[in-house]
Amino acid sequence: MVEIEGDSLTVIRKMKGDREDKSEIRPCISDIRSMSKRFEKCVFKHALRQENKSTHILARKGLKRREEFY
């Protein structure tokens, strides 16, 4: 079981929805949905950026270093 939190309300809504996504991030949404099926239970939750600050800082550092994972 896994719980995924994100600060993008739009993405979280797309993940929770049943409709086929037609936005520019469609490949990402499709990949996430496909990977989420590997888990017994997968919950998507919205977290305000202020609450998710440390994760946001780590992600920015990883992007600056051009790392795939951080």
C-alpha positions as CSV (number, residue, x, y, z in Angstrom):
1,M,0.0,0.0,0.0
2,V,1.3,3.5,-0.8
3,E,0.1,7.1,-0.1
4,I,1.3,9.7,-2.5
5,E,1.2,13.4,-1.6
6,G,1.7,16.2,-4.1
7,D,1.4,20.0,-4.1
8,S,-0.2,20.2,-7.5
9,L,-3.9,20.1,-7.0
10,T,-4.5,19.7,-10.7
11,V,-2.3,16.6,-11.0
12,I,-3.9,15.1,-7.9
13,R,-7.4,15.6,-9.3
14,K,-6.3,14.0,-12.6
15,M,-5.0,11.0,-10.7
16,K,-8.2,10.6,-8.7
17,G,-10.4,11.0,-11.8
18,D,-11.6,8.2,-14.1
19,R,-11.6,10.1,-17.3
20,E,-8.9,9.8,-19.9
21,D,-6.6,12.8,-19.6
22,K,-6.1,15.0,-22.7
23,S,-3.7,17.5,-21.3
24,E,0.0,18.0,-22.2
25,I,1.0,15.9,-19.1
26,R,-1.0,12.9,-20.4
27,P,2.0,10.7,-20.7
28,C,3.0,11.4,-17.1
29,I,-0.6,10.8,-15.8
30,S,-0.8,7.6,-17.8
31,D,2.6,6.3,-16.4
32,I,1.6,7.1,-12.8
33,R,-1.8,5.4,-13.2
34,S,-0.2,2.3,-14.7
35,M,2.5,2.2,-11.9
36,S,-0.2,2.7,-9.2
37,K,-1.9,-0.5,-10.3
38,R,1.1,-2.5,-9.0
39,F,0.1,-1.6,-5.4
40,E,-2.7,-3.2,-3.4
41,K,-3.9,0.3,-2.5
42,C,-2.7,3.7,-3.8
43,V,-4.0,6.9,-2.4
44,F,-3.3,10.3,-3.9
45,K,-3.5,13.3,-1.5
46,H,-3.0,17.1,-2.0
47,A,-0.5,18.7,0.3
48,L,0.0,22.4,0.4
49,R,3.5,23.5,-0.8
50,Q,4.2,25.1,2.7
51,E,3.5,21.6,4.3
52,N,5.7,19.9,1.6
53,K,8.6,22.4,1.8
54,S,11.4,20.0,2.5
55,T,10.4,17.7,-0.3
56,H,10.1,20.7,-2.6
57,I,13.7,21.9,-1.7
58,L,15.1,18.4,-2.3
59,A,13.4,18.2,-5.7
60,R,14.8,21.7,-6.7
61,K,18.3,20.6,-5.7
62,G,18.0,17.5,-7.8
63,L,16.8,19.4,-10.8
64,K,19.7,21.9,-10.5
65,R,22.1,18.9,-10.5
66,R,20.2,17.3,-13.4
67,E,19.7,14.1,-11.4
68,E,17.0,11.7,-12.3
69,F,16.4,10.7,-8.6
70,Y,17.1,12.7,-5.5
